[in-house]
Amino acid sequence: LKERDTSKPFAMMVHQKAPHRNWMPAERHLGIFNHTTFPEPDNLFDDYSTRSRAPKEQDMSIEKTLTDYWDLKLATAKELENPDFPDKRYQAVYNRMTEECKQKWNEVYAQRINEFRTKNMKGQELVSWKYQQYMRDYLATTLAVDEGIGKILEYLEKIGELDNTLIVYTSDQGFFLGEHGFFDKRFMYEECQRMPLAMRYPKKIQAGSKTSALSMNVDFASTFLDIAGVEIPEETQGSSLLPVIFNKGETPDDWRKSVYYHYFEYPAEHSVKRHYGIRTDRYK
């Protein structure tokens, strides 16, 4: 931002990697939620009894898929320093840390390791315990995203451009935080299909306004071209969101009535079957 041509408008995209598996928080955030208990989703123990084979045959289960080392960090310093440690990927990441970071890492995860090895948990008790560890690590990683966004907003405010800039916060998909017993994404359930999308531009967007208009990530290109005053190519599949967000979230009469979903990565990691879908305001 400091190196841009200040006589011209700017567009910048910032992509955060932090919340991806295996959810290793920044050193400054290690253990920050160790004493927080997160509410469980109502369907953490979903048995999929009313659905097809697909959700039963996936490999993204908190109960069965989360690994002891890579995901749950259940290894002591002594074990990680053993050349014969079985999880070479986790060992390699651990060995990249500074000695100070290793010390804090081991202190933070010592209680977790002790609980796991002494409580002899089984069944739903173990699933609930794994869920808490997953949430503690996942949400600790997102604090770094919060900080990164904050730095950008503070700088824009400092140079007087904050209220003159369209800020868009979004993601490439939703993410399961225990719903249906899952972590990760892929399935066309609401938690995955619905993406976060927040926009700020005080000149045109009313603070606190919301919309139920159906949008897709293919709309972003058209939206950015539209607000920049650039003609939107006819072959563009998305629609500009400006008629919605500049109108207090009201859905235009000619707005789309459905959105499309397509997951195709099978056979691959997590074993989620290929599927297609259409979602309206009421049905899938």
Residue, then its C-alpha position, 0 to 999 in steps of 0.5 A: l500500500k505504501e508503494r502504490d501510485t497515490s494518484k490512482p485508485f488501488a485494488m488489493m487482495v490479501h489471502q490468509k492461510a492461517p485457518h487451514r489444517n493442521w491448525m497451528p496457532a502463532e506462538r503469541h496465541l498458543g494456549i489462549f483458549n485452553h481454559t475455554t469450553f465451546p458449546e457443542p453443535d446439536n448434531l455433533f453426534d449425527d448418525y446420518s440415519t436419514r441420509s444416503r451412504a455418502p456422509k457415512e463413508q466420508d473421512m473428515s470425522i472428528e471421531k475417526t479422522l483427526t490424527d493424534y499427532w498432526d491434528l491433536k498434537l499429542a506428542t511430548a518433546k521427548e517423543l518428537e525428538n526420537p528419530d523413530f517418531p512415526d509422524k515425520r510430517y509433524q516432526a519436521v514442522y516441530n523441528r523448524m521451531t525455535e527453541e523458545c517456541k518449542q518450549k512454549w509449545n510443549e508447555v501449552y500442550a502438556q495438559r492436553i497430552n496428560e488428559f488424553r493418556t490418563k482419562n481413558m476416554k471412549g465413545q461420545e466422551l472422547v468425541s467431545w474432548k477431541y471437539q474441544q481441542y480442535m476448536r481451541d486450535y482452530l480459533a486460536t489460528t484465526l486470531a492471526v487473521d483478525e490481527g492481519i485485517g486490523k493492521i490493514l484497516e488501521y493503516l487505511e484509517k491513518i492515511g484517510e482512505l478507510d471510508n473511501t475504500l470498499i472492504v470485502y471480507t469473505s472466504d472460499q467456502g464455509f467450514f464445519l466446526g463439529e456440525h454433523g461430526f465433521f471438520d473441513k468442508r466439501f459437503m453441500y450442507e449449510e455450514c459448508q455452502r454458506m460463505p462469510l461475506a461482509m462488506r464496508y463502504p460507508k458512502k454507499i452501504q448502510a451500517g448493519s444492513k443485511t440481505s437474504a439475496l443469493s450470491m456466489n463467489v463468481d459475483f465478486a469480479s462483476t462487483f469489483l468491475d462495477i464499482a470501478g466503473v469498468e464495463i462487465p464482459e457479457e461472458t462473465q457468469g456472475s452478477s454485480l452485487l451493487p444493486v443489493i448492497f447499495n440498496k440496504g440489502e433489498t433483493p431486486d425483483d430480477w435477482r437470481k432465485s437459485v445458486y449452483y453447487h458442485y463438488f468433484e474431488y473424488p477419489a481424494e482426501h476426505s473421501v467425500k463423494r462427487h455431488y451436484g446441487i441447487r439451492t433456493d431460498r427454501y430448498k436444496 
